[in-house]
Amino acid sequence: MRKPMATPELLTALLTASGPSGHEEEPARIWREAAAAFAEVTSDTLGSTFARVRAGDGAPTLAIVGHIDEIGVAVTNIEENGLLSFTPIGGIAPETLHGQRIELLTRTGRIPGAISRKRVQPEQVRDRPRLELADLHIDIGATSREDAESIVRVGDAGIWGGPPVELPNNRLLSKSLDNRLGAYMALESARRIAEAGDAKVDVVAVAAVQEEIGLYGARAAAFGLDPQLAIAIDVTPATDYPGGDARRAGRIELGMGAMIARGPTMNKLVTDLLGEAAEAEGIAHAYEVYSRTTSTDADEIHLTRAGIPTGLVSIATRYLHSPNEICDLDDVESIISLVVAFAKRLTPDRSFVR
């Protein structure tokens, strides 16, 4: 086993925070406070945050984008018996929700609860093996509708609970690795660039909101920033556990390093420069392949205004959209090192026109 690597304090704080799409205030506050130590910090009306490291007047802008929202649930109805109906915020399979503890974000603070299914007889389970969302409810211990209404409101959001857990071999288990990892890596890349002080382009780390429900934060952020190029940082499904298929998009395994995306929506010149930087600096990396869109913020950024040259760097992650996502912290370091190396290779006159 590899000697364990301590999880960075900022990353732990971000993973512990509650921030489903549309309710990102807590992780955004943590991110902004960290960014204020070295960058100019601003935000927009959607809630996305920007940390700018300036290189000088007239310098072009590189946006480094990681979304800060996570998947969750929202209360849709309070039943007469005090149980709560709900709908997912983002993509969550019913079988992943069943049996999980949850924390609802209410006016008075976090309220714990449990997600369970309606009672069925054993023979009914055999006859109907597929779990439906309508089979599930949230139990917060309320005795009646009136009792529950004194605690929660329709529309209150909720997320899985539980702190991050360090596993052997530098692996980290946590909720919301998707995509507090990307938000953390974008900010840490900008911090290291600021610390070095030798970049020839403005670098703006972006903690984008509402990715899980439609890539909305990145769309507005990219339009407002109008950067000359952008790198999106996100998670990507690993292929190194049962059901993974390397034939679909390539080998995507924990510990392989930065996963550089190749595909028709990625600017080839940006992708090539990412690969050149990784090879020149000896940074662990591999490639993943897309034939259409990527289902990441890169899909919106590259189409903004007249088009923004965009690259995508991802971290292999197991068990996405569950409370037990797992990544390799060595891959986190590889991605940060790659983004920094990429930024240092940029000059004001470098063109990415194809």
C-alpha positions as CSV (number, residue, x, y, z in Angstrom):
1,M,0.0,0.0,0.0
2,R,1.1,3.5,-0.7
3,K,1.9,5.9,2.2
4,P,-1.4,7.8,2.8
5,M,-1.7,11.4,1.6
6,A,-3.6,13.8,3.9
7,T,-6.7,15.2,2.4
8,P,-6.2,19.0,1.9
9,E,-8.1,21.0,4.5
10,L,-9.9,23.1,2.0
11,L,-11.1,20.0,0.0
12,T,-12.4,18.4,3.2
13,A,-14.3,21.6,4.1
14,L,-15.9,21.7,0.6
15,L,-16.9,18.0,0.7
16,T,-18.5,18.4,4.1
17,A,-20.5,21.4,3.0
18,S,-24.1,21.0,1.8
19,G,-24.8,22.5,-1.6
20,P,-27.1,20.9,-4.1
21,S,-27.9,22.7,-7.4
22,G,-29.5,26.0,-6.6
23,H,-28.5,25.9,-3.0
24,E,-24.7,26.3,-3.3
25,E,-24.3,29.1,-0.7
26,E,-22.3,27.1,1.9
27,P,-19.6,25.6,-0.3
28,A,-19.4,28.9,-2.3
29,R,-18.7,30.8,0.9
30,I,-15.9,28.4,1.8
31,W,-14.4,28.7,-1.7
32,R,-14.7,32.5,-1.7
33,E,-13.0,32.8,1.7
34,A,-10.1,30.7,0.5
35,A,-9.9,32.6,-2.8
36,A,-9.7,36.0,-1.1
37,A,-6.3,35.2,0.2
38,F,-4.7,35.5,-3.3
39,A,-7.2,36.6,-5.9
40,E,-9.8,39.2,-6.8
41,V,-13.1,37.6,-5.9
42,T,-16.5,38.3,-7.5
43,S,-19.8,36.5,-8.1
44,D,-22.8,36.7,-10.3
45,T,-26.6,36.5,-9.8
46,L,-26.7,32.7,-10.3
47,G,-24.2,32.2,-7.5
48,S,-21.1,31.3,-9.5
49,T,-17.8,32.6,-8.1
50,F,-14.7,34.0,-9.8
51,A,-11.2,34.3,-8.5
52,R,-9.0,36.3,-10.8
53,V,-5.2,36.3,-10.8
54,R,-4.0,39.2,-13.0
55,A,-1.0,39.1,-15.3
56,G,-1.1,42.7,-16.4
57,D,-3.1,45.1,-18.5
58,G,-4.4,43.6,-21.8
59,A,-3.6,40.0,-20.9
60,P,-5.9,37.4,-22.3
61,T,-8.0,35.4,-19.9
62,L,-7.9,31.7,-19.2
63,A,-10.9,30.4,-17.3
64,I,-10.5,27.3,-15.2
65,V,-14.0,26.0,-14.4
66,G,-15.1,23.4,-11.8
67,H,-18.8,23.2,-10.8
68,I,-19.4,23.4,-7.1
69,D,-23.0,22.0,-6.9
70,E,-23.9,18.5,-6.0
71,I,-26.9,16.2,-6.5
72,G,-29.6,16.1,-3.9
73,V,-33.3,15.9,-3.4
74,A,-36.2,18.4,-2.9
75,V,-39.3,18.0,-0.8
76,T,-42.5,18.0,-3.0
77,N,-45.2,17.1,-0.6
78,I,-45.9,16.6,3.1
79,E,-48.2,13.7,3.7
80,E,-50.9,13.5,6.5
81,N,-48.8,11.1,8.5
82,G,-45.7,13.4,8.4
83,L,-43.8,11.5,5.8
84,L,-42.3,13.5,2.9
85,S,-42.5,13.0,-0.8
86,F,-39.5,14.2,-2.8
87,T,-37.9,14.5,-6.2
88,P,-34.2,14.2,-7.2
89,I,-32.1,17.3,-7.9
90,G,-29.9,16.0,-10.6
91,G,-29.6,12.4,-11.7
92,I,-29.9,9.8,-8.9
93,A,-31.2,6.3,-9.3
94,P,-34.0,5.2,-6.8
95,E,-32.0,2.2,-5.7
96,T,-29.1,4.5,-4.7
97,L,-31.4,6.6,-2.6
98,H,-33.1,3.7,-0.8
99,G,-31.9,3.1,2.7
100,Q,-29.8,6.3,2.9
101,R,-29.7,8.9,5.6
102,I,-30.2,12.4,4.5
103,E,-30.0,16.0,5.8
104,L,-32.6,18.5,4.8
105,L,-31.6,22.1,4.6
106,T,-34.3,24.1,6.4
107,R,-34.9,27.6,7.7
108,T,-33.8,26.4,11.1
109,G,-30.8,24.3,10.1
110,R,-30.0,20.8,9.0
111,I,-32.7,18.2,9.8
112,P,-31.8,14.5,9.7
113,G,-34.0,12.0,8.0
114,A,-34.1,8.5,6.4
115,I,-35.1,7.5,2.9
116,S,-37.1,4.3,2.8
117,R,-39.6,2.5,0.6
118,K,-43.2,1.7,1.1
119,R,-43.7,-1.6,2.9
120,V,-44.0,-4.6,0.5
121,Q,-44.3,-8.3,1.1
122,P,-41.4,-10.6,0.0
123,E,-43.4,-11.9,-2.9
124,Q,-44.1,-8.4,-4.2
125,V,-40.4,-7.6,-4.2
126,R,-39.8,-10.7,-6.3
127,D,-42.6,-9.8,-8.7
128,R,-41.5,-6.1,-9.0
129,P,-37.7,-6.0,-8.7
130,R,-37.3,-2.5,-10.2
131,L,-37.6,0.2,-7.5
132,E,-39.4,3.4,-8.6
133,L,-39.0,6.9,-7.1
134,A,-42.7,6.8,-6.2
135,D,-41.9,3.9,-3.8
136,L,-39.7,6.1,-1.7
137,H,-40.3,8.6,1.1
138,I,-38.3,10.6,3.6
139,D,-39.0,10.0,7.3
140,I,-37.9,12.9,9.7
141,G,-39.7,11.5,12.7
142,A,-42.7,13.7,12.4
143,T,-46.0,12.4,13.8
144,S,-48.3,14.3,11.5
145,R,-48.5,16.7,8.7
146,E,-48.7,19.7,11.1
147,D,-45.7,18.4,13.0
148,A,-43.7,18.1,9.8
149,E,-44.7,21.5,8.5
150,S,-43.3,23.1,11.7
151,I,-39.9,21.7,10.6
152,V,-39.7,21.6,6.8
153,R,-41.3,23.4,3.8
154,V,-42.1,22.1,0.4
155,G,-39.1,22.9,-1.8
156,D,-36.5,22.4,1.0
157,A,-33.5,20.6,-0.4
158,G,-31.5,17.7,1.0
159,I,-28.2,15.9,0.6
160,W,-26.6,12.8,1.9
161,G,-24.7,13.1,5.1
162,G,-21.4,11.7,6.2
163,P,-17.8,13.1,6.4
164,P,-15.0,12.2,3.9
165,V,-13.1,9.0,4.7
166,E,-9.5,8.5,3.8
167,L,-8.9,4.9,2.5
168,P,-5.6,3.1,1.9
169,N,-3.5,3.9,-1.2
170,N,-4.3,7.6,-1.1
171,R,-7.9,7.0,-2.0
172,L,-10.7,9.2,-0.7
173,L,-14.4,8.2,-0.2
174,S,-17.0,10.9,0.1
175,K,-20.2,12.4,-1.2
176,S,-20.0,15.3,-3.6
177,L,-16.6,14.4,-5.1
178,D,-18.7,15.3,-8.2
179,N,-17.7,18.0,-8.4
180,R,-16.2,19.7,-5.3
181,L,-13.0,18.0,-6.6
182,G,-13.2,20.2,-9.8
183,A,-14.0,23.4,-7.8
184,Y,-11.1,22.7,-5.5
185,M,-8.6,21.9,-8.2
186,A,-9.5,25.0,-10.2
187,L,-8.9,27.2,-7.2
188,E,-5.7,25.4,-6.1
189,S,-4.4,25.7,-9.7
190,A,-5.0,29.5,-9.6
191,R,-3.4,29.8,-6.2
192,R,-0.2,28.1,-7.4
193,I,-0.2,30.3,-10.5
194,A,-0.5,33.3,-8.3
195,E,2.2,32.1,-6.0
196,A,4.6,31.6,-8.9
197,G,3.8,35.0,-10.3
198,D,5.1,34.2,-13.8
199,A,1.9,33.7,-15.8
200,K,1.5,35.8,-18.9
201,V,-2.3,35.5,-19.0
202,D,-5.0,36.4,-16.5
203,V,-6.2,33.2,-14.8
204,V,-9.8,33.1,-13.5
205,A,-10.8,30.1,-11.4
206,V,-14.6,29.6,-11.6
207,A,-16.8,27.7,-9.1
208,A,-19.8,27.3,-11.3
209,V,-23.3,26.5,-10.0
210,Q,-26.2,24.4,-11.4
211,E,-24.2,22.0,-13.5
212,E,-26.1,18.9,-12.3
213,I,-29.4,20.3,-13.6
214,G,-28.3,21.7,-17.0
215,L,-24.8,23.3,-17.0
216,Y,-26.5,26.7,-16.4
217,G,-23.8,28.3,-14.2
218,A,-21.0,27.7,-16.6
219,R,-23.1,29.1,-19.5
220,A,-23.7,32.4,-17.8
221,A,-20.2,32.5,-16.4
222,A,-18.5,32.0,-19.7
223,F,-20.7,34.6,-21.4
224,G,-19.9,37.2,-18.6
225,L,-16.2,36.4,-18.5
226,D,-15.7,36.1,-22.3
227,P,-12.4,34.3,-21.8
228,Q,-10.0,33.7,-24.7
229,L,-9.8,30.0,-23.7
230,A,-11.0,27.7,-20.9
231,I,-10.3,24.4,-19.2
232,A,-13.2,22.6,-17.5
233,I,-12.3,20.2,-14.6
234,D,-14.8,17.5,-13.7
235,V,-15.0,13.9,-12.6
236,T,-15.4,11.0,-15.1
237,P,-16.7,7.4,-14.5
238,A,-13.9,5.0,-13.8
239,T,-13.8,1.8,-15.8
240,D,-11.8,-0.2,-13.2
241,Y,-14.7,-1.8,-11.3
242,P,-17.4,-4.3,-12.4
243,G,-19.4,-2.9,-15.3
244,G,-16.7,-0.6,-16.5
245,D,-16.0,-0.9,-20.2
246,A,-12.7,0.5,-21.5
247,R,-13.8,-0.2,-25.1
248,R,-16.4,2.7,-24.9
249,A,-14.1,5.6,-24.0
250,G,-10.7,4.2,-23.1
251,R,-9.1,3.0,-19.9
252,I,-10.2,5.4,-17.1
253,E,-8.7,4.1,-13.9
254,L,-7.9,5.5,-10.5
255,G,-4.2,6.4,-10.3
256,M,-3.7,6.9,-14.0
257,G,-3.4,10.7,-13.5
258,A,-5.2,13.5,-15.4
259,M,-7.7,12.3,-17.9
260,I,-7.4,14.5,-21.0
261,A,-10.6,14.5,-23.1
262,R,-10.4,14.1,-26.8
263,G,-13.4,14.6,-29.0
264,P,-15.1,16.8,-31.6
265,T,-16.2,19.5,-29.1
266,M,-12.7,19.9,-27.6
267,N,-10.4,22.4,-29.3
268,K,-7.6,20.3,-30.8
269,L,-4.9,22.9,-30.1
270,V,-5.9,23.1,-26.5
271,T,-5.9,19.3,-26.1
272,D,-2.6,19.0,-27.8
273,L,-1.0,21.6,-25.6
274,L,-2.4,19.8,-22.5
275,G,-0.8,16.6,-23.7
276,E,2.5,18.4,-24.5
277,A,2.6,20.0,-21.0
278,A,1.9,16.6,-19.3
279,E,4.7,14.9,-21.3
280,A,7.2,17.6,-20.8
281,E,6.6,17.9,-17.1
282,G,6.4,14.1,-16.5
283,I,2.8,14.4,-15.2
284,A,0.8,11.2,-15.1
285,H,-2.0,11.4,-17.6
286,A,-4.1,9.4,-20.1
287,Y,-6.8,10.1,-22.6
288,E,-10.6,9.6,-22.6
289,V,-12.6,9.7,-25.8
290,Y,-15.9,11.4,-26.6
291,S,-17.7,11.2,-29.9
292,R,-20.3,13.9,-29.1
293,T,-20.9,16.0,-26.0
294,T,-19.2,15.4,-22.6
295,S,-22.1,16.1,-20.2
296,T,-19.8,18.6,-18.5
297,D,-19.5,22.4,-18.3
298,A,-17.2,22.2,-21.4
299,D,-20.3,21.6,-23.5
300,E,-21.7,25.1,-22.8
301,I,-18.4,26.9,-22.6
302,H,-17.1,26.0,-26.0
303,L,-20.4,27.3,-27.6
304,T,-20.5,30.6,-25.8
305,R,-20.5,33.9,-27.8
306,A,-18.4,33.2,-30.9
307,G,-16.9,30.1,-29.4
308,I,-14.3,29.6,-26.7
309,P,-11.4,27.2,-27.3
310,T,-12.0,24.7,-24.5
311,G,-10.3,21.7,-23.0
312,L,-11.5,19.2,-20.5
313,V,-9.5,17.5,-17.8
314,S,-11.2,14.9,-15.6
315,I,-10.4,12.7,-12.6
316,A,-11.4,9.0,-12.7
317,T,-14.0,8.4,-10.0
318,R,-15.9,5.3,-8.9
319,Y,-19.6,5.1,-8.0
320,L,-20.6,8.5,-9.3
321,H,-23.8,10.0,-8.1
322,S,-23.8,8.0,-4.9
323,P,-22.9,8.9,-1.3
324,N,-19.7,6.8,-1.6
325,E,-17.8,8.2,-4.6
326,I,-14.1,7.2,-4.5
327,C,-11.1,9.0,-6.1
328,D,-7.3,8.8,-5.9
329,L,-5.6,11.9,-4.3
330,D,-2.5,11.4,-6.5
331,D,-4.8,12.1,-9.5
332,V,-5.9,15.4,-7.9
333,E,-2.2,16.5,-7.7
334,S,-1.6,15.4,-11.3
335,I,-4.5,17.5,-12.6
336,I,-3.5,20.6,-10.6
337,S,0.1,20.2,-11.8
338,L,-1.1,19.9,-15.4
339,V,-3.3,22.9,-15.3
340,V,-0.5,25.0,-13.9
341,A,1.9,23.7,-16.5
342,F,-0.6,24.5,-19.3
343,A,-1.2,28.0,-18.0
344,K,2.5,28.8,-17.9
345,R,2.9,27.8,-21.6
346,L,0.3,30.4,-22.7
347,T,1.4,33.7,-24.2
348,P,-0.7,36.7,-25.2
349,D,-0.1,36.1,-28.9
350,R,-0.8,32.4,-28.8
351,S,-3.7,31.5,-31.1
352,F,-6.2,28.7,-30.9
353,V,-8.0,29.5,-34.1
354,R,-8.5,26.3,-36.2
